[in-house]
Amino acid sequence: MALHYNHHTVSGSDDEIYDPARSRLESIGLLPTKMGWDPARISPDLDAIILGMHARKDNPELLEAQRIGLPIYSYPEYIYQEAKDKSRWVIAGSHGKTSTTSMVLHALKKLNLNADYLVGAQLPGFKTMVRLSDAPLMVLEGDEYLSSPIDRRPKFLHYHPNTAIITGIAWDHINVFPTFENYLEQFQLFVNELAPEGRIYYFGDDKHLQEIAAKNPSKAMSPYFGFEGHAEGDQMIVRSDKGNSFKVGVFGDHNLQNLKAASLLCAEQGIEQEQFLEAMADFQGAAKRLQLLNQSEKLTIYQDFAHAPSKVKATLEAVRKQYPDKKIVAALELHTFSSLNKKFLPLYRDTLSPADGAAVFFQKHTLEMKKLPSLDTAEVSEYFGGEVDVFQEQEPLISWLRHQLDEDSVVLLMSSGTFGGLDYRAFAEDLSLKA
């Protein structure tokens, strides 16, 4: 979309496209008229191919592009071509990188500082998830997942940061990083890519990052810790290093850490901490990151992208801390390759325990698409500690959610998917009306 808005001619293809991407592509005439792959779409008059991870090595369009010798870039490789002459800020980490990136972008925009960006969620007030212009700075969410089927490097290794954040490390993506040691190695490689005069800020309570910093004394690595803060309604009061208090529109210990990381990056552009926290007063967060769907006197409903064990645990702990006297009802969809893998599932044990009622949802179709063996619902319940209900169909899950509601409840819907095509906002509104 960024290239389209920059007046390039853009076309594309995929075998499945979901909202919100589908609606946005359709609104500007970029949605393919036909799903699937067709090598006839590939011709010598194309300037370049940008290859995503969803395609496979034997994709017929990819094979045709290779046959006729077209330039083929992975997505992050192409982004670097656009950003190589800019100052590059990269926010990496197993969790919190989207939230931290969105905090930085919110502050820069609020204070009228020009920057390009790449972020992994739709942000309020931002037209696209990528901006490419003549701005001197680019803020990049640094994903550790692989770049493309023919470029097996993590995406963040392409960006060569001038300044970076690492928010923390917790094993994810078991399909491409089969051991934790292999996963951890990617962050060491990321540190190696730091520009000679660059600096990395890392969360100081993470023991894995402490070890990486100790092994790399020649790199400028500085620890950071979260702001002090306390809950107040649906917001949080944050205390600056000077002792002044500011109201911000997010909550939870992880967001206190994300706020501190974002403030350190913004300081690189001369934004003082007090200015930054003032700018966060109306920060609404990134889409699907503890996003408030509906709120009434009796019921509060949040949607969250949490899917990896560390993210699920942090999100639920944040909600429990924010609403200590309310009933917490949590539903988690297993949708990623890792979350549906029997070797990885034991890491979810007790992650849903802060909830008063907890359910896990997964679909046979998702297992089939990822070519994974079937899962038994009782087996999944045991992986989570045995105190959860497990569903494979949407209607029984919805019925379960309705029956869980008490006089004063908070519902948390966690998924990187859609719970089988659930219209979140319509469901949240309906649930609130019947609460």
PyMOL commands that set and color helices and strands:
alter all, ss='L'
color gray80, all
select helices_A, chain A and resi 2-5+21-27+39-41+60-68+75-83+97-110+155-158+180-192+207-215+253-267+273-282+309-322+345-348+364-369+377-383+394-404+424-434
alter helices_A, ss='H'
color red, helices_A
select strands_A, chain A and resi 49-51+72-74+87-92+116-118+130-131+137-142+146-148+151-154+163-166+199-203+221-224+228-232+235-239+245-248+291-295+299-304+327-333+357-361+389-391+409-414
alter strands_A, ss='S'
color yellow, strands_A
deselect
rebuild
show_as cartoon
